[in-house]
């Protein structure tokens, strides 16, 4: 019979486990439940009782089972083996259906070794975050850094050669340093300073890079109802953006979708390295059939992984698909805890939880003096497409950009279905200055002209539905035509096209300039007396197909198609 003074389980209600713990645990400590040691986190303390959220299925746990406190918060193991791997919400490897949530399983490196090249010598002073050496042998060269809580003289440094994740590579101030390191998932990793996010993250998607750009270290929410293309858009960004590492958190999504993502990543060549895209991607998979509270931890785990690679001096993109499923996990657990529900049953601290997550984005100077960034893209799946529901409304307060996906555009097969009237980019002015410094001084003017054409076309759309296009004066008919040319010749982009799945800034600029030049010629013709009907009947097909016919770097074809249309339109009378 168990000692009544020992920690033990009192009650099990789904993922909520009440335990008698005495004074041996603190808030946010991890405890191991039952004979199999299922991990759980202390979320409330009342006298000698603790409420624990279990991160695994609790079937088989019964009152009286032992509880083993670990004395530390939930931590994950970080290291070079993460690249190319698929892990659950606690960063345990998902290597096969039979090995999926084994109690106590850790993120193993499968016996791999990395080549270590030291850059310091015994006797050198090493500060927190300082570089001790480099690890090669993976898709991305990584640094061996002094842990944030250590500093002092280098007492020992390993010679150049291959080492495993648990081999001691250096000893700094009495602290052994290995290739792998542990870190609590809810504590942001320290940095030297936060920097203004001034450089653009090129996503390869024209509607984003041109109208709603995101800065390196920025935050963007992607709200949209079912079937509007959130997952495909985020997958395209993961494939084509110019970040060094991608951390993809599949939070509560369907397992078959995530399997498709991994299959595509495995087959896709990385345009940056020539290898496989999956080799510089970390997937944290917590699908809808996995434990609910591991889903709650998965976004924090993804943020911790992203910060680890940021501290290596890399630009990291963290994609969370979707934060709505994460919020639903918070709601379910709050209900089980008996907390007073707020709007639509979500916990009262929903806004604080969202803010804490997006706050972990940013461009920083790391402890080693390097520059790195974490850009957070969070999908939001509002029930019924209601953009006023709490998760969407609160998220909009904390992000620098919003890419709202429009149901009508998606049903019209206009992809990406990013609404130009319901989206925004708060960093657009700063990024315009960055484009000017990079040599594209016309970027800001180009963006403003395209946005103005879309706004004018939208203003006239309802009027056209009421009175018909023929009732409008010539200059307004040209505005309606301009909106169609911008939508079909510039903003539409097929994820399945070999030529147009990815669009670099040069091609996007060439297409935008071509559309603007054709629209300007149409205005000249109408202003000079040419009937609007004649202009509308012109063949704009070469312009509309330029994005498909021209390769990613082929701006000459775009210019030639523009010249063909301009010649067909002729000169103003």
Secondary structure, 3 states (H helix, E strand, C coil): CCCCCCCEEEEEECCEEEEECCCCCCCCEEEEECCCCEEEEEEEEECCEEEEEECCCCCCCCCCCEEEEEEEECEEEECHHHCCCEECCCCCECCCHHHCCCCCCCCCCCCCCEEEEECCCCCCEECCCCEEEEEECCCCCEEEECCCCCCEEEEEECCCEEECCCCEEEEECCEEEECCEEEECCCCCCCCEEECCCCEECCCCHHHHHHCCEECCCEEEEECCCCCCHHHHHHHHHHHCCCCEEEEEEECCCHHHHHHHHHHHHHCECCCCCCEHHHHEEEEEECCCCCHHHHHHHHHHHHHHHHHHHCCCCEEEEEEECHHHHHHHHHHHHHHHCCCCCHHHCCCCHHHHHHHHHCCCEEEECCCCCEEEEEEEEEECCHHHCCCCHHHHHHHHHCCEECCECHHHHHCCCCCCECCCCCEECCHHHHHHHHHHCCCCCHHHHHHHHHHHHHHHHHHHHHHHHHCHHHCCHHHHHHHHHHHHHHHHHHCCCCCCCCCCCCCHHHHHHHHHHHHHHHHHHHHHHHCCCCHHHHHCCCCHHHHCHHHHCCCCCHHHHHHHHHHHHHHHCCCC
